[in-house]
Amino acid sequence: MRRPERALKEKETMEGLLKRTEVGRMATVNSEGIPVIKPVHFLYEDGKVYIHSSKKGEKIEDLRRGSPVCFEVDDFIAYGATQSSPCKAHSYYRSVIIKGKGILVREKERKRRILRLMMEKYQPEEGYGKVSEESLDRTAIIEISIQEMTGKERLE
């Protein structure tokens, strides 16, 4: 990290950001060797990141080919204006970057549990029904095992 004084070292703080952030970004490497990044809804649970997806599409194809995965979340807090050089303008923020490996969850009950936890995260007021077998069969759940997790912040 170029600015080690901005390193976010507390795992609890990084996990808190992962638990409360609503949109993350998942990056894979496509078949042409080009990095591709996509915004996704996700769940951080038991030290892993889970993503709800269609069973078809570029990120699924990339995972099946063994692409490494990078995942990012950030919390933009405020813009720091400047009256001098434009290079003095900045943002106050926290961010977490995860490098790891993605696999597809196959077990139906694990998929069902993850989808239920995602619904609790995104719709805490409840009111949603159970996941049908048909929905479960056509839905992919990506599990990202974390090999490296780093955080960065600027709060002053």
C-alpha positions in Angstrom: 0.0 0.0 0.0 1.4 3.4 -1.1 0.1 5.2 2.0 0.5 2.7 4.9 -0.8 5.3 7.4 -4.2 4.9 5.7 -4.3 1.1 6.1 -7.4 -0.1 7.9 -6.0 -2.8 10.2 -8.9 -3.8 12.4 -10.6 -6.8 11.0 -13.8 -6.0 12.9 -14.0 -2.6 11.2 -13.5 -4.3 7.7 -16.1 -6.9 8.5 -18.5 -4.2 9.7 -18.2 -2.4 6.4 -18.8 -5.7 4.5 -21.9 -6.4 6.6 -23.6 -3.1 6.1 -22.6 -2.1 2.5 -25.4 -2.8 0.0 -23.4 -2.9 -3.3 -20.1 -4.5 -3.9 -18.0 -4.9 -7.0 -16.8 -8.3 -8.1 -14.0 -8.6 -10.7 -12.9 -11.6 -12.7 -10.7 -12.1 -15.7 -12.6 -12.9 -18.9 -11.6 -15.3 -21.7 -9.6 -12.6 -23.5 -7.6 -11.9 -20.3 -9.3 -8.6 -19.7 -10.4 -7.8 -16.1 -14.2 -7.3 -15.8 -15.9 -5.7 -12.9 -19.6 -5.9 -12.0 -21.7 -4.3 -9.2 -23.5 -7.0 -7.2 -25.7 -7.5 -4.2 -23.8 -9.7 -1.7 -23.7 -11.2 1.8 -20.7 -11.4 4.1 -21.2 -14.4 6.4 -18.9 -16.7 8.2 -15.8 -15.1 6.8 -16.9 -15.5 3.2 -18.6 -13.3 0.5 -21.7 -14.7 -1.2 -23.2 -13.4 -4.4 -26.6 -14.1 -5.9 -26.4 -14.6 -9.7 -27.9 -16.1 -12.8 -26.4 -19.4 -13.7 -25.5 -17.9 -17.1 -23.2 -14.9 -17.8 -19.7 -13.7 -18.0 -18.8 -13.9 -14.3 -20.1 -17.5 -14.1 -18.1 -18.5 -17.2 -15.0 -16.8 -15.8 -15.3 -18.7 -12.5 -15.8 -22.0 -14.3 -12.5 -21.3 -16.2 -10.8 -20.7 -12.8 -10.5 -16.9 -12.9 -9.2 -15.4 -9.7 -11.7 -13.0 -8.0 -11.3 -9.6 -6.6 -14.1 -8.0 -4.5 -14.4 -4.4 -3.3 -16.7 -2.3 -1.1 -16.4 1.3 -0.2 -18.1 3.8 2.0 -17.9 7.3 0.6 -18.3 9.7 3.6 -17.7 13.2 2.2 -15.8 15.2 -0.4 -13.0 17.3 0.9 -13.0 20.6 -1.1 -10.0 22.8 -1.6 -9.3 26.4 -2.2 -5.9 25.8 -3.6 -4.5 23.3 -6.0 -7.0 20.7 -7.5 -4.6 18.1 -6.3 -5.5 19.0 -2.7 -9.1 17.9 -3.1 -9.9 14.5 -1.7 -12.6 12.2 -0.2 -13.2 10.9 3.2 -13.9 7.1 2.9 -13.3 3.6 4.0 -12.8 0.7 1.6 -12.1 -3.1 1.7 -10.6 -5.1 -1.1 -10.7 -8.9 -1.1 -8.6 -11.2 -3.2 -9.7 -14.8 -3.4 -11.2 -17.7 -5.2 -14.9 -18.1 -6.2 -16.8 -21.3 -6.4 -20.5 -22.1 -7.1 -22.4 -23.4 -4.1 -24.1 -26.6 -5.1 -25.9 -27.8 -2.0 -29.6 -26.7 -2.1 -30.0 -26.2 1.6 -26.8 -24.0 1.8 -28.2 -22.0 -1.2 -31.5 -21.6 0.5 -29.9 -20.4 3.8 -27.7 -17.9 2.0 -30.7 -16.5 0.0 -32.7 -16.2 3.2 -29.9 -14.3 4.9 -29.6 -12.1 1.8 -33.3 -11.3 2.1 -32.9 -10.5 5.8 -30.1 -8.1 4.8 -31.9 -6.3 1.9 -35.5 -6.6 3.1 -35.3 -6.6 7.0 -39.0 -5.6 7.2 -39.7 -9.2 5.9 -42.8 -9.8 3.7 -41.0 -12.0 1.3 -42.0 -15.6 0.6 -40.0 -18.8 0.7 -37.6 -19.6 -2.2 -39.3 -22.0 -4.6 -37.5 -25.1 -5.9 -37.7 -23.6 -9.4 -36.0 -20.4 -8.2 -33.4 -22.3 -6.3 -32.6 -24.4 -9.4 -32.1 -21.4 -11.7 -30.1 -19.3 -9.2 -26.4 -19.5 -8.7 -24.7 -18.6 -5.5 -21.0 -17.6 -5.7 -18.9 -18.2 -2.7 -15.7 -16.2 -2.4 -13.1 -17.7 -0.1 -10.9 -14.9 1.1 -7.2 -15.3 0.6 -6.3 -11.7 1.3 -8.4 -8.8 2.8 -7.1 -5.3 3.0 -8.7 -2.0 4.0 -8.0 1.6 3.6 -9.5 4.8 5.1 -9.2 8.5 5.1 -11.2 10.0 8.0 -9.2 13.3 8.6 
